[in-house]
Amino acid sequence: MTEHQNIPPTPVSPMILVVDDEPSITKLCKTLLEGAGFTVLQAEGSSDALKICTEHQGPIDLLLTDLILPPPGFQLASSSNPFPHVHGLELAVRAAAIRKGLHVILMSGNPEKDLASHGIKRGTLPFLAKPFEQDRLIHLVQDVLAQPASSLDVSGHGKAANDVDWFG
């Protein structure tokens, strides 16, 4: 028996894709998450994030995305664009279709308004209100990764904006 058989495999740190239109938020998340032992990919918007989900060779375990992702500039909508600019919930749905078993956390600085405007009901997906404490971010990421990935049921789309139960 060689020595190599007794060495446990090196644990691979979970890969987290962080998406926000504010570079300072993306940088903060990257710093905090890497400090907690995670590996982080950054995307400047949904189009960039979808491209990363499609082209990244390794696993992506969790998508941490802002709910409101304004487009970086004028874009024509096109069904032939594989990486369209979409809001955070649509990004999560598309990314989960590309990456099976992807965990998702949505973020927002104005959760009541943003969740209501997207018709998102409480308990649909894990949610992080900005600004957030370092411990809150780390614990939420750890908790979400410890659970089975939620299936992104888009059948809830189209509910009235006032039909909401808030996230916990």
N, CA, C and O atoms as a DFTB+ gen file, in Angstrom:
672 C
 N C O
     1  1       0.842      -1.169       0.000
     2  2       0.000       0.000       0.000
     3  2       0.891       1.237       0.000
     4  3       1.818       1.338       0.804
     5  1       0.617       2.161      -0.885
     6  2       1.441       3.363      -0.963
     7  2       0.872       4.439      -0.048
     8  3      -0.271       4.371       0.403
     9  1       1.707       5.423       0.204
    10  2       1.277       6.521       1.090
    11  2       0.096       7.284       0.513
    12  3      -0.732       7.799       1.264
    13  1       0.007       7.363      -0.794
    14  2      -1.045       8.159      -1.426
    15  2      -2.441       7.642      -1.109
    16  3      -3.400       8.414      -1.111
    17  1      -2.571       6.354      -0.839
    18  2      -3.892       5.808      -0.571
    19  2      -4.408       6.219       0.806
    20  3      -5.614       6.169       1.049
    21  1      -3.523       6.622       1.706
    22  2      -3.935       7.028       3.048
    23  2      -4.273       8.517       3.147
    24  3      -4.834       8.959       4.150
    25  1      -3.941       9.277       2.130
    26  2      -4.190      10.725       2.163
    27  2      -5.630      10.974       1.715
    28  3      -6.021      10.576       0.618
    29  1      -6.416      11.636       2.571
    30  2      -7.796      11.921       2.151
    31  2      -7.783      12.921       1.000
    32  3      -6.874      13.746       0.904
    33  1      -8.774      12.855       0.137
    34  2      -8.804      13.809      -0.973
    35  2      -8.950      15.233      -0.437
    36  3      -9.626      15.466       0.565
    37  1      -8.315      16.163      -1.111
    38  2      -8.405      17.559      -0.709
    39  2      -9.832      18.037      -0.965
    40  3     -10.333      17.924      -2.083
    41  1     -10.484      18.566       0.062
    42  2     -11.853      19.031      -0.171
    43  2     -11.846      20.210      -1.149
    44  3     -11.013      21.112      -1.056
    45  1     -12.766      20.179      -2.058
    46  2     -12.878      21.261      -3.032
    47  2     -13.840      22.282      -2.451
    48  3     -14.948      21.941      -2.035
    49  1     -13.411      23.538      -2.424
    50  2     -14.305      24.547      -1.862
    51  2     -15.423      24.840      -2.859
    52  3     -15.184      24.870      -4.066
    53  1     -16.632      25.055      -2.366
    54  2     -17.747      25.336      -3.264
    55  2     -17.479      26.572      -4.128
    56  3     -16.883      27.549      -3.673
    57  1     -17.928      26.505      -5.375
    58  2     -17.769      27.603      -6.334
    59  2     -19.042      28.441      -6.329
    60  3     -20.142      27.923      -6.523
    61  1     -18.879      29.730      -6.107
    62  2     -20.011      30.646      -6.041
    63  2     -19.867      31.694      -7.134
    64  3     -18.816      32.318      -7.277
    65  1     -20.930      31.879      -7.900
    66  2     -20.977      32.916      -8.929
    67  2     -21.747      34.101      -8.352
    68  3     -22.928      33.982      -8.028
    69  1     -21.072      35.247      -8.224
    70  2     -21.676      36.458      -7.669
    71  2     -21.988      37.422      -8.817
    72  3     -21.124      37.725      -9.640
    73  1     -23.243      37.902      -8.858
    74  2     -23.682      38.801      -9.919
    75  2     -24.337      40.027      -9.301
    76  3     -25.309      39.911      -8.555
    77  1     -23.799      41.205      -9.617
    78  2     -24.394      42.463      -9.170
    79  2     -23.959      43.544     -10.129
    80  3     -22.858      43.488     -10.676
    81  1     -24.822      44.540     -10.341
    82  2     -24.451      45.637     -11.226
    83  2     -23.557      46.657     -10.512
    84  3     -22.981      47.538     -11.150
    85  1     -23.446      46.532      -9.187
    86  2     -22.568      47.396      -8.397
    87  2     -21.239      46.689      -8.174
    88  3     -21.193      45.728      -7.406
    89  1     -20.143      47.129      -8.822
    90  2     -18.854      46.463      -8.626
    91  2     -18.429      46.394      -7.159
    92  3     -17.767      45.436      -6.760
    93  1     -18.793      47.382      -6.357
    94  2     -18.396      47.370      -4.944
    95  2     -19.068      46.218      -4.191
    96  3     -18.455      45.630      -3.300
    97  1     -20.314      45.886      -4.534
    98  2     -21.020      44.777      -3.888
    99  2     -20.389      43.451      -4.317
   100  3     -20.162      42.568      -3.490
   101  1     -20.113      43.323      -5.596
   102  2     -19.495      42.095      -6.105
   103  2     -18.144      41.872      -5.437
   104  3     -17.821      40.758      -5.025
   105  1     -17.358      42.943      -5.334
   106  2     -16.024      42.844      -4.720
   107  2     -16.139      42.483      -3.238
   108  3     -15.381      41.653      -2.737
   109  1     -17.093      43.112      -2.537
   110  2     -17.307      42.816      -1.118
   111  2     -17.684      41.348      -0.927
   112  3     -17.119      40.668      -0.070
   113  1     -18.633      40.860      -1.720
   114  2     -19.056      39.461      -1.617
   115  2     -17.878      38.532      -1.883
   116  3     -17.682      37.551      -1.165
   117  1     -17.097      38.837      -2.908
   118  2     -15.940      38.001      -3.252
   119  2     -14.961      37.948      -2.083
   120  3     -14.493      36.871      -1.715
   121  1     -14.649      39.102      -1.499
   122  2     -13.704      39.166      -0.382
   123  2     -14.215      38.371       0.815
   124  3     -13.473      37.577       1.395
   125  1     -15.476      38.580       1.188
   126  2     -16.047      37.890       2.350
   127  2     -16.136      36.379       2.123
   128  3     -15.798      35.592       3.007
   129  1     -16.588      35.985       0.948
   130  2     -16.762      34.558       0.667
   131  2     -15.424      33.836       0.552
   132  3     -15.275      32.722       1.054
   133  1     -14.453      34.465      -0.106
   134  2     -13.130      33.841      -0.202
   135  2     -12.488      33.738       1.178
   136  3     -11.788      32.769       1.470
   137  1     -12.726      34.738       2.025
   138  2     -12.214      34.701       3.390
   139  2     -12.799      33.552       4.195
   140  3     -12.189      33.081       5.155
   141  1     -13.995      33.100       3.795
   142  2     -14.658      31.980       4.477
   143  2     -14.342      30.639       3.801
   144  3     -14.891      29.604       4.181
   145  1     -13.459      30.663       2.800
   146  2     -13.021      29.417       2.175
   147  2     -13.735      29.026       0.891
   148  3     -13.519      27.928       0.378
   149  1     -14.580      29.900       0.365
   150  2     -15.263      29.609      -0.893
   151  2     -14.429      30.094      -2.071
   152  3     -13.559      30.950      -1.911
   153  1     -14.691      29.551      -3.243
   154  2     -14.091      30.030      -4.480
   155  2     -15.157      30.856      -5.181
   156  3     -16.323      30.463      -5.220
   157  1     -14.761      32.008      -5.742
   158  2     -15.751      32.944      -6.270
   159  2     -15.453      33.317      -7.721
   160  3     -14.318      33.626      -8.085
   161  1     -16.493      33.280      -8.527
   162  2     -16.482      33.836      -9.877
   163  2     -17.333      35.093      -9.824
   164  3     -18.327      35.138      -9.099
   165  1     -16.954      36.116     -10.585
   166  2     -17.726      37.360     -10.593
   167  2     -18.285      37.620     -11.983
   168  3     -17.644      37.323     -12.991
   169  1     -19.499      38.182     -12.021
   170  2     -20.108      38.583     -13.284
   171  2     -20.641      39.999     -13.122
   172  3     -21.154      40.366     -12.064
   173  1     -20.513      40.789     -14.185
   174  2     -20.945      42.190     -14.136
   175  2     -22.431      42.347     -14.400
   176  3     -22.988      43.421     -14.169
   177  1     -23.066      41.323     -14.869
   178  2     -24.494      41.395     -15.154
   179  2     -24.985      40.032     -15.579
   180  3     -24.227      39.062     -15.582
   181  1     -26.265      39.954     -15.939
   182  2     -26.851      38.658     -16.261
   183  2     -26.277      38.061     -17.536
   184  3     -26.096      36.846     -17.621
   185  1     -25.990      38.887     -18.520
   186  2     -25.437      38.370     -19.762
   187  2     -24.083      37.697     -19.508
   188  3     -23.822      36.598     -19.998
   189  1     -23.241      38.367     -18.744
   190  2     -21.931      37.832     -18.370
   191  2     -22.097      36.549     -17.541
   192  3     -21.363      35.580     -17.737
   193  1     -23.055      36.550     -16.623
   194  2     -23.287      35.381     -15.763
   195  2     -23.741      34.173     -16.576
   196  3     -23.281      33.057     -16.334
   197  1     -24.638      34.382     -17.536
   198  2     -25.100      33.278     -18.374
   199  2     -23.958      32.716     -19.216
   200  3     -23.871      31.509     -19.441
   201  1     -23.092      33.600     -19.672
   202  2     -21.929      33.160     -20.447
   203  2     -21.014      32.299     -19.567
   204  3     -20.523      31.260     -20.008
   205  1     -20.787      32.736     -18.324
   206  2     -19.952      31.967     -17.389
   207  2     -20.596      30.612     -17.102
   208  3     -19.909      29.590     -17.096
   209  1     -21.914      30.594     -16.865
   210  2     -22.613      29.325     -16.594
   211  2     -22.454      28.351     -17.755
   212  3     -22.342      27.143     -17.543
   213  1     -22.445      28.863     -18.958
   214  2     -22.329      28.026     -20.144
   215  2     -20.890      27.570     -20.388
   216  3     -20.659      26.420     -20.762
   217  1     -19.929      28.462     -20.179
   218  2     -18.557      28.191     -20.609
   219  2     -17.600      27.734     -19.504
   220  3     -16.556      27.154     -19.806
   221  1     -17.932      27.983     -18.229
   222  2     -17.016      27.598     -17.139
   223  2     -16.862      26.083     -17.090
   224  3     -17.852      25.351     -17.090
   225  1     -15.614      25.616     -17.049
   226  2     -15.334      24.184     -17.127
   227  2     -15.685      23.428     -15.841
   228  3     -16.149      22.289     -15.901
   229  1     -15.468      24.048     -14.691
   230  2     -15.703      23.355     -13.427
   231  2     -17.121      23.528     -12.933
   232  3     -17.965      24.099     -13.624
   233  1     -17.382      23.028     -11.723
   234  2     -18.723      23.164     -11.150
   235  2     -19.008      24.608     -10.718
   236  3     -18.090      25.373     -10.421
   237  1     -20.263      24.952     -10.689
   238  2     -20.737      26.183     -10.051
   239  2     -21.822      25.713      -9.097
   240  3     -22.856      25.197      -9.521
   241  1     -21.577      25.897      -7.798
   242  2     -22.478      25.349      -6.791
   243  2     -23.611      26.294      -6.415
   244  3     -24.711      25.854      -6.077
   245  1     -23.335      27.610      -6.476
   246  2     -24.327      28.566      -6.002
   247  2     -24.261      29.843      -6.812
   248  3     -23.180      30.323      -7.155
   249  1     -25.429      30.387      -7.115
   250  2     -25.557      31.684      -7.781
   251  2     -26.068      32.674      -6.744
   252  3     -27.154      32.495      -6.193
   253  1     -25.288      33.716      -6.477
   254  2     -25.688      34.799      -5.579
   255  2     -25.886      36.012      -6.469
   256  3     -24.913      36.594      -6.948
   257  1     -27.142      36.402      -6.697
   258  2     -27.416      37.464      -7.657
   259  2     -28.340      38.531      -7.104
   260  3     -29.257      38.259      -6.330
   261  1     -28.064      39.753      -7.530
   262  2     -28.965      40.857      -7.235
   263  2     -30.254      40.608      -8.012
   264  3     -30.215      40.068      -9.117
   265  1     -31.374      40.989      -7.454
   266  2     -32.651      40.808      -8.123
   267  2     -32.808      41.815      -9.259
   268  3     -33.310      41.477     -10.331
   269  1     -32.379      43.044      -9.019
   270  2     -32.509      44.102     -10.017
   271  2     -31.167      44.263     -10.715
   272  3     -30.184      44.677     -10.100
   273  1     -31.130      43.938     -11.990
   274  2     -29.891      44.034     -12.759
   275  2     -30.151      44.914     -13.983
   276  3     -30.522      44.406     -15.042
   277  1     -29.958      46.240     -13.846
   278  2     -30.213      47.104     -14.995
   279  2     -29.227      46.800     -16.119
   280  3     -28.067      46.478     -15.862
   281  1     -29.687      46.901     -17.363
   282  2     -28.792      46.616     -18.477
   283  2     -27.640      47.620     -18.528
   284  3     -27.821      48.789     -18.189
   285  1     -26.451      47.165     -18.953
   286  2     -25.293      48.049     -19.012
   287  2     -25.429      49.113     -20.091
   288  3     -24.747      50.136     -20.031
   289  1     -26.273      48.902     -21.052
   290  2     -26.483      49.869     -22.124
   291  2     -27.644      49.392     -22.957
   292  3     -28.235      48.349     -22.677
   293  1     -27.969      50.150     -23.977
   294  2     -29.097      49.778     -24.834
   295  2     -28.798      48.471     -25.556
   296  3     -27.728      48.310     -26.143
   297  1     -29.753      47.533     -25.512
   298  2     -29.617      46.268     -26.228
   299  2     -30.938      45.943     -26.906
   300  3     -32.008      46.152     -26.335
   301  1     -30.855      45.440     -28.106
   302  2     -32.061      44.960     -28.764
   303  2     -32.362      43.558     -28.251
   304  3     -31.468      42.719     -28.145
   305  1     -33.602      43.320     -27.942
   306  2     -33.984      41.975     -27.507
   307  2     -33.940      41.055     -28.715
   308  3     -34.368      41.424     -29.809
   309  1     -33.422      39.868     -28.506
   310  2     -33.328      38.921     -29.604
   311  2     -33.430      37.511     -29.049
   312  3     -32.749      37.161     -28.085
   313  1     -34.274      36.717     -29.655
   314  2     -34.407      35.339     -29.189
   315  2     -33.178      34.517     -29.554
   316  3     -32.972      33.432     -29.010
   317  1     -32.358      35.027     -30.474
   318  2     -31.168      34.281     -30.869
   319  2     -29.973      34.577     -29.964
   320  3     -28.928      33.943     -30.103
   321  1     -30.110      35.530     -29.040
   322  2     -29.014      35.866     -28.131
   323  2     -28.982      34.834     -27.000
   324  3     -29.910      34.788     -26.193
   325  1     -27.932      34.005     -26.925
   326  2     -27.881      32.997     -25.865
   327  2     -27.588      33.590     -24.493
   328  3     -27.770      32.919     -23.477
   329  1     -27.136      34.843     -24.454
   330  2     -26.789      35.478     -23.188
   331  2     -27.512      36.826     -23.056
   332  3     -26.874      37.879     -23.046
   333  1     -28.846      36.785     -22.956
   334  2     -29.588      38.048     -22.892
   335  2     -29.431      38.729     -21.540
   336  3     -29.028      38.109     -20.555
   337  1     -29.755      40.007     -21.515
   338  2     -29.762      40.725     -20.245
   339  2     -31.138      40.531     -19.618
   340  3     -32.151      40.911     -20.206
   341  1     -31.175      39.943     -18.428
   342  2     -32.433      39.658     -17.735
   343  2     -32.299      40.039     -16.265
   344  3     -31.185      40.221     -15.774
   345  1     -33.421      40.161     -15.557
   346  2     -33.371      40.456     -14.128
   347  2     -32.911      39.215     -13.366
   348  3     -32.804      38.131     -13.940
   349  1     -32.639      39.379     -12.063
   350  2     -32.029      38.326     -11.263
   351  2     -32.823      37.036     -11.182
   352  3     -32.231      35.957     -11.205
   353  1     -34.155      37.110     -11.086
   354  2     -34.947      35.888     -11.001
   355  2     -34.891      35.120     -12.322
   356  3     -34.733      33.900     -12.325
   357  1     -35.018      35.823     -13.424
   358  2     -34.932      35.172     -14.739
   359  2     -33.529      34.597     -14.944
   360  3     -33.377      33.520     -15.522
   361  1     -32.513      35.307     -14.477
   362  2     -31.143      34.791     -14.535
   363  2     -31.054      33.475     -13.769
   364  3     -30.472      32.505     -14.253
   365  1     -31.635      33.448     -12.567
   366  2     -31.602      32.230     -11.744
   367  2     -32.276      31.071     -12.469
   368  3     -31.756      29.955     -12.463
   369  1     -33.420      31.318     -13.089
   370  2     -34.154      30.276     -13.808
   371  2     -33.312      29.761     -14.974
   372  3     -33.192      28.552     -15.172
   373  1     -32.733      30.679     -15.742
   374  2     -31.923      30.279     -16.908
   375  2     -30.646      29.565     -16.473
   376  3     -30.254      28.562     -17.070
   377  1     -29.996      30.089     -15.423
   378  2     -28.750      29.477     -14.944
   379  2     -29.000      28.075     -14.412
   380  3     -28.189      27.175     -14.628
   381  1     -30.123      27.881     -13.715
   382  2     -30.458      26.561     -13.172
   383  2     -30.773      25.569     -14.297
   384  3     -30.572      24.365     -14.139
   385  1     -31.262      26.070     -15.416
   386  2     -31.504      25.194     -16.565
   387  2     -30.178      24.760     -17.191
   388  3     -30.064      23.651     -17.713
   389  1     -29.184      25.637     -17.137
   390  2     -27.859      25.328     -17.689
   391  2     -27.074      24.450     -16.719
   392  3     -26.411      23.498     -17.132
   393  1     -27.152      24.774     -15.431
   394  2     -26.388      24.086     -14.385
   395  2     -27.341      23.336     -13.469
   396  3     -27.889      23.927     -12.539
   397  1     -27.545      22.073     -13.705
   398  2     -28.448      21.275     -12.870
   399  2     -27.924      21.236     -11.432
   400  3     -26.719      21.108     -11.214
   401  1     -28.820      21.345     -10.460
   402  2     -28.431      21.310      -9.056
   403  2     -27.857      22.612      -8.536
   404  3     -27.272      22.644      -7.453
   405  1     -28.017      23.690      -9.296
   406  2     -27.497      24.999      -8.884
   407  2     -28.328      25.558      -7.729
   408  3     -29.555      25.603      -7.806
   409  1     -27.656      25.982      -6.666
   410  2     -28.319      26.668      -5.554
   411  2     -28.388      28.152      -5.898
   412  3     -27.527      28.665      -6.612
   413  1     -29.408      28.840      -5.393
   414  2     -29.600      30.254      -5.728
   415  2     -29.933      31.055      -4.482
   416  3     -30.717      30.622      -3.637
   417  1     -29.318      32.243      -4.379
   418  2     -29.687      33.239      -3.365
   419  2     -29.892      34.551      -4.108
   420  3     -29.028      34.980      -4.873
   421  1     -31.036      35.188      -3.881
   422  2     -31.310      36.504      -4.443
   423  2     -30.948      37.569      -3.421
   424  3     -31.081      37.354      -2.217
   425  1     -30.484      38.733      -3.908
   426  2     -30.176      39.881      -3.036
   427  2     -30.955      41.091      -3.534
   428  3     -31.280      41.191      -4.717
   429  1     -31.250      42.009      -2.616
   430  2     -31.864      43.274      -3.007
   431  2     -31.677      44.304      -1.900
   432  3     -31.669      43.971      -0.715
   433  1     -31.530      45.541      -2.302
   434  2     -31.439      46.643      -1.358
   435  2     -32.809      47.161      -0.946
   436  3     -32.927      47.888       0.040
   437  1     -33.839      46.795      -1.691
   438  2     -35.199      47.247      -1.401
   439  2     -36.134      46.047      -1.539
   440  3     -36.942      45.992      -2.465
   441  1     -36.024      45.081      -0.615
   442  2     -36.720      43.807      -0.817
   443  2     -38.228      43.906      -0.962
   444  3     -38.802      43.225      -1.813
   445  1     -38.881      44.721      -0.169
   446  2     -40.345      44.749      -0.248
   447  2     -40.808      45.183      -1.634
   448  3     -41.680      44.548      -2.228
   449  1     -40.231      46.256      -2.146
   450  2     -40.616      46.761      -3.466
   451  2     -40.167      45.797      -4.566
   452  3     -40.949      45.472      -5.459
   453  1     -38.920      45.341      -4.506
   454  2     -38.375      44.505      -5.577
   455  2     -39.050      43.145      -5.650
   456  3     -39.351      42.666      -6.744
   457  1     -39.293      42.516      -4.512
   458  2     -39.945      41.210      -4.524
   459  2     -41.377      41.339      -5.024
   460  3     -41.837      40.529      -5.828
   461  1     -42.072      42.354      -4.548
   462  2     -43.458      42.551      -4.971
   463  2     -43.537      42.814      -6.468
   464  3     -44.420      42.283      -7.142
   465  1     -42.633      43.621      -6.995
   466  2     -42.689      43.963      -8.418
   467  2     -42.416      42.753      -9.310
   468  3     -42.801      42.745     -10.480
   469  1     -41.753      41.731      -8.763
   470  2     -41.496      40.520      -9.534
   471  2     -42.466      39.394      -9.165
   472  3     -42.353      38.285      -9.687
   473  1     -43.412      39.672      -8.276
   474  2     -44.407      38.672      -7.908
   475  2     -43.809      37.463      -7.207
   476  3     -44.314      36.348      -7.340
   477  1     -42.729      37.685      -6.458
   478  2     -42.056      36.578      -5.785
   479  2     -42.666      36.382      -4.407
   480  3     -42.791      37.327      -3.628
   481  1     -43.041      35.148      -4.117
   482  2     -43.642      34.836      -2.832
   483  2     -42.597      34.353      -1.837
   484  3     -41.577      33.779      -2.219
   485  1     -42.857      34.587      -0.580
   486  2     -41.975      34.173       0.507
   487  2     -41.696      32.671       0.446
   488  3     -42.589      31.864       0.189
   489  1     -40.435      32.323       0.690
   490  2     -40.061      30.923       0.723
   491  2     -39.742      30.337      -0.637
   492  3     -39.351      29.172      -0.724
   493  1     -39.897      31.112      -1.704
   494  2     -39.603      30.610      -3.041
   495  2     -38.112      30.337      -3.180
   496  3     -37.704      29.262      -3.618
   497  1     -37.306      31.322      -2.802
   498  2     -35.850      31.208      -2.877
   499  2     -35.238      31.894      -1.668
   500  3     -35.840      32.813      -1.112
   501  1     -34.045      31.461      -1.250
   502  2     -33.354      32.168      -0.166
   503  2     -33.074      33.604      -0.592
   504  3     -32.820      33.886      -1.763
   505  1     -33.126      34.504       0.386
   506  2     -33.013      35.925       0.086
   507  2     -32.105      36.626       1.085
   508  3     -32.131      36.327       2.279
   509  1     -31.302      37.561       0.588
   510  2     -30.383      38.351       1.399
   511  2     -30.664      39.825       1.157
   512  3     -30.510      40.314       0.038
   513  1     -31.078      40.538       2.209
   514  2     -31.333      41.969       2.091
   515  2     -30.015      42.732       2.211
   516  3     -29.195      42.443       3.082
   517  1     -29.826      43.716       1.317
   518  2     -28.637      44.572       1.378
   519  2     -29.037      45.847       2.100
   520  3     -30.169      46.299       1.930
   521  1     -28.172      46.443       2.888
   522  2     -26.829      45.957       3.236
   523  2     -26.934      44.765       4.185
   524  3     -27.937      44.595       4.878
   525  1     -25.892      43.948       4.206
   526  2     -25.904      42.749       5.036
   527  2     -24.618      42.665       5.843
   528  3     -23.593      43.245       5.485
   529  1     -24.704      41.931       6.935
   530  2     -23.537      41.669       7.774
   531  2     -22.765      40.495       7.187
   532  3     -23.350      39.624       6.542
   533  1     -21.459      40.468       7.408
   534  2     -20.609      39.387       6.920
   535  2     -21.131      38.032       7.380
   536  3     -21.244      37.106       6.577
   537  1     -21.450      37.910       8.669
   538  2     -21.918      36.629       9.210
   539  2     -23.210      36.173       8.541
   540  3     -23.393      34.982       8.286
   541  1     -24.100      37.110       8.259
   542  2     -25.381      36.774       7.619
   543  2     -25.124      36.172       6.234
   544  3     -25.729      35.162       5.876
   545  1     -24.240      36.782       5.464
   546  2     -23.903      36.275       4.132
   547  2     -23.314      34.868       4.222
   548  3     -23.769      33.955       3.534
   549  1     -22.310      34.701       5.064
   550  2     -21.609      33.417       5.167
   551  2     -22.557      32.313       5.644
   552  3     -22.583      31.224       5.071
   553  1     -23.333      32.596       6.689
   554  2     -24.252      31.581       7.228
   555  2     -25.343      31.216       6.216
   556  3     -25.710      30.048       6.090
   557  1     -25.852      32.206       5.506
   558  2     -26.888      31.919       4.512
   559  2     -26.317      31.037       3.396
   560  3     -26.959      30.071       2.983
   561  1     -25.128      31.360       2.910
   562  2     -24.497      30.556       1.865
   563  2     -24.272      29.126       2.361
   564  3     -24.567      28.166       1.649
   565  1     -23.750      28.989       3.577
   566  2     -23.514      27.643       4.138
   567  2     -24.825      26.874       4.284
   568  3     -24.894      25.695       3.936
   569  1     -25.864      27.536       4.798
   570  2     -27.166      26.881       4.975
   571  2     -27.756      26.433       3.644
   572  3     -28.264      25.318       3.526
   573  1     -27.684      27.313       2.638
   574  2     -28.259      26.994       1.331
   575  2     -27.506      25.832       0.682
   576  3     -28.123      24.946       0.090
   577  1     -26.178      25.834       0.792
   578  2     -25.387      24.751       0.201
   579  2     -25.623      23.419       0.912
   580  3     -25.442      22.358       0.315
   581  1     -26.023      23.469       2.175
   582  2     -26.274      22.243       2.940
   583  2     -27.610      21.600       2.569
   584  3     -27.844      20.435       2.892
   585  1     -28.482      22.338       1.899
   586  2     -29.805      21.839       1.512
   587  2     -29.783      21.382       0.055
   588  3     -28.903      21.791      -0.702
   589  1     -30.732      20.547      -0.347
   590  2     -30.848      20.232      -1.779
   591  2     -31.183      21.519      -2.538
   592  3     -31.873      22.391      -2.010
   593  1     -30.703      21.632      -3.750
   594  2     -31.003      22.819      -4.565
   595  2     -32.505      22.915      -4.779
   596  3     -33.163      21.916      -5.067
   597  1     -33.050      24.134      -4.637
   598  2     -34.485      24.293      -4.856
   599  2     -34.770      24.278      -6.348
   600  3     -34.000      24.803      -7.152
   601  1     -35.879      23.674      -6.696
   602  2     -36.251      23.713      -8.105
   603  2     -36.877      25.074      -8.344
   604  3     -37.685      25.553      -7.548
   605  1     -36.498      25.677      -9.435
   606  2     -37.019      27.000      -9.736
   607  2     -38.315      26.845     -10.508
   608  3     -38.320      26.681     -11.728
   609  1     -39.408      26.902      -9.773
   610  2     -40.724      26.761     -10.372
   611  2     -41.152      28.111     -10.905
   612  3     -41.416      29.033     -10.134
   613  1     -41.222      28.231     -12.210
   614  2     -41.598      29.505     -12.802
   615  2     -43.094      29.606     -13.027
   616  3     -43.569      30.578     -13.614
   617  1     -43.843      28.615     -12.568
   618  2     -45.286      28.678     -12.752
   619  2     -45.894      29.809     -11.936
   620  3     -47.021      30.229     -12.199
   621  1     -45.148      30.312     -10.937
   622  2     -45.644      31.409     -10.125
   623  2     -45.574      32.746     -10.825
   624  3     -46.123      33.731     -10.330
   625  1     -44.902      32.803     -11.983
   626  2     -44.833      34.059     -12.727
   627  2     -46.243      34.470     -13.128
   628  3     -47.103      33.624     -13.372
   629  1     -46.465      35.742     -13.191
   630  2     -47.741      36.227     -13.645
   631  2     -48.715      36.476     -12.515
   632  3     -49.850      36.878     -12.769
   633  1     -48.309      36.251     -11.275
   634  2     -49.182      36.589     -10.149
   635  2     -49.220      38.108     -10.019
   636  3     -48.296      38.800     -10.446
   637  1     -50.274      38.608      -9.440
   638  2     -50.385      40.044      -9.244
   639  2     -49.273      40.544      -8.330
   640  3     -48.840      39.835      -7.421
   641  1     -48.819      41.752      -8.574
   642  2     -47.707      42.306      -7.793
   643  2     -48.059      42.419      -6.308
   644  3     -47.167      42.426      -5.460
   645  1     -49.363      42.509      -5.988
   646  2     -49.729      42.619      -4.580
   647  2     -49.952      41.264      -3.926
   648  3     -50.320      41.202      -2.753
   649  1     -49.735      40.175      -4.663
   650  2     -49.905      38.832      -4.121
   651  2     -48.555      38.331      -3.622
   652  3     -47.871      37.565      -4.301
   653  1     -48.186      38.776      -2.425
   654  2     -46.857      38.442      -1.918
   655  2     -46.909      37.988      -0.465
   656  3     -47.747      38.453       0.307
   657  1     -46.018      37.086      -0.099
   658  2     -45.702      36.752       1.285
   659  2     -44.199      36.941       1.305
   660  3     -43.526      36.367       0.448
   661  1     -43.645      37.674       2.186
   662  2     -42.225      38.003       2.103
   663  2     -41.318      36.852       2.459
   664  3     -41.689      35.923       3.177
   665  1     -40.126      36.946       1.937
   666  2     -39.075      35.978       2.233
   667  2     -38.722      36.066       3.700
   668  3     -38.916      37.105       4.332
   669  1     -38.202      34.975       4.245
   670  2     -37.779      34.964       5.636
   671  2     -36.343      35.316       5.774
   672  3     -35.821      35.354       6.888
